[in-house]
Amino acid sequence: MMMKIETLGNMIDVVEKHWPFDETTYPELHSLSQEQKNLFTLKHILFHQIKAVAKLTEVCEVVDHGKSLDGDKLHVAVRNFFINTLRLTRAAGYEEDGLKTLVRLWVEEKHQP
């Protein structure tokens, strides 16, 4: 299935659609308050992000021991890290414009004389 992805906001929507945090996917959400559901979502995405970092580490660490970097594994790990980041942005309450503002402010802070 080919999806047309044109903007950052659209990418976030696509990831959210294919990675829903609902009671069908996560039955334990049924008994939680909205605040607890939000915390569960953030925590679960963080767990996925930790797994992605571990995979990135595994792919890169072998180079220190003289082995070749596995480009395919690297691309999968980076993809998963990026998808987790996109899902985290929505779970944290950000939309595309808010993310643009965050990045702009970060750049301005980084480059203060």
Phi, psi and omega per residue, in radians:
M1 nan 2.063 -3.129
M2 -1.618 2.204 3.099
M3 -1.938 2.456 3.094
K4 -1.532 2.084 -3.140
I5 -2.110 1.986 -3.039
E6 -1.966 -0.488 -3.062
T7 -2.318 2.889 3.064
L8 -1.044 -0.758 3.118
G9 -1.048 -0.692 3.105
N10 -1.143 -0.690 3.095
M11 -1.081 -0.752 3.122
I12 -1.075 -0.750 3.112
D13 -1.054 -0.769 -3.125
V14 -1.098 -0.791 -3.141
V15 -1.114 -0.761 3.141
E16 -1.094 -0.689 3.134
K17 -1.091 -0.686 -3.076
H18 -1.605 -0.060 3.093
W19 -2.402 1.202 -3.095
P20 -1.359 2.574 2.997
F21 -1.874 1.525 -3.140
D22 -2.325 3.041 -3.059
E23 -1.257 -0.319 3.069
T24 -1.264 -0.781 -3.126
T25 -1.337 -0.681 -3.101
Y26 -2.242 1.501 -3.051
P27 -0.963 -0.509 -3.118
E28 -1.129 -0.283 3.113
L29 -1.142 -0.401 -3.089
H30 -0.943 -0.676 -3.038
S31 -1.689 0.114 -3.067
L32 -1.732 2.627 2.999
S33 -1.247 2.939 3.140
Q34 -1.061 -0.712 3.109
E35 -1.094 -0.738 3.109
Q36 -1.147 -0.633 3.086
K37 -1.104 -0.756 3.121
N38 -1.081 -0.762 3.117
L39 -1.149 -0.695 3.080
F40 -1.029 -0.801 -3.124
T41 -1.060 -0.865 3.124
L42 -1.046 -0.781 -3.133
K43 -1.099 -0.770 -3.093
H44 -1.162 -0.709 3.076
I45 -1.114 -0.709 3.094
L46 -1.039 -0.728 3.092
F47 -1.041 -0.746 3.092
H48 -1.125 -0.651 3.132
Q49 -1.162 -0.690 3.092
I50 -1.083 -0.742 3.085
K51 -1.070 -0.706 3.134
A52 -1.140 -0.715 3.094
V53 -1.102 -0.712 3.113
A54 -1.079 -0.715 3.111
K55 -1.147 -0.727 3.087
L56 -1.069 -0.742 3.117
T57 -1.077 -0.791 3.140
E58 -1.053 -0.744 -3.128
V59 -1.147 -0.723 -3.057
C60 -1.463 -0.567 -3.041
E61 -1.103 -0.564 -3.105
V62 -1.114 -0.421 3.122
V63 -1.114 -0.596 3.102
D64 -1.093 -0.322 -3.120
H65 -1.852 0.308 3.043
G66 1.513 0.080 3.121
K67 -1.566 2.859 -3.140
S68 -1.424 2.591 3.046
L69 -1.243 2.251 3.100
D70 -1.528 1.747 -3.071
G71 -1.046 -0.650 3.133
D72 -1.127 -0.797 3.116
K73 -1.143 -0.649 3.101
L74 -1.071 -0.803 -3.114
H75 -1.117 -0.700 3.102
V76 -1.127 -0.757 -3.130
A77 -1.133 -0.737 3.114
V78 -1.148 -0.747 3.104
R79 -1.002 -0.850 -3.116
N80 -1.108 -0.694 3.097
F81 -1.069 -0.766 -3.135
F82 -1.149 -0.766 3.128
I83 -1.086 -0.749 3.082
N84 -1.046 -0.704 3.131
T85 -1.126 -0.749 3.098
L86 -1.066 -0.757 -3.123
R87 -1.177 -0.637 3.115
L88 -1.118 -0.666 -3.114
T89 -1.057 -0.765 3.129
R90 -1.203 -0.724 3.137
A91 -1.095 -0.532 3.121
A92 -1.469 -0.040 3.058
G93 1.653 0.217 -3.128
Y94 -1.647 2.498 2.975
E95 -1.966 3.118 -3.046
E96 -0.978 -0.835 -3.104
D97 -1.105 -0.676 3.102
G98 -1.108 -0.658 3.098
L99 -1.181 -0.705 3.104
K100 -1.055 -0.729 3.117
T101 -1.113 -0.764 3.118
L102 -1.029 -0.774 -3.123
V103 -1.171 -0.739 3.126
R104 -1.065 -0.781 3.127
L105 -1.127 -0.677 3.098
W106 -1.068 -0.780 3.138
V107 -1.097 -0.766 3.140
E108 -1.086 -0.737 3.123
E109 -1.170 -0.679 -3.121
K110 -1.125 -0.570 -3.006
H111 -1.925 0.531 3.038
Q112 -1.306 2.326 3.129
P113 -1.208 nan nan
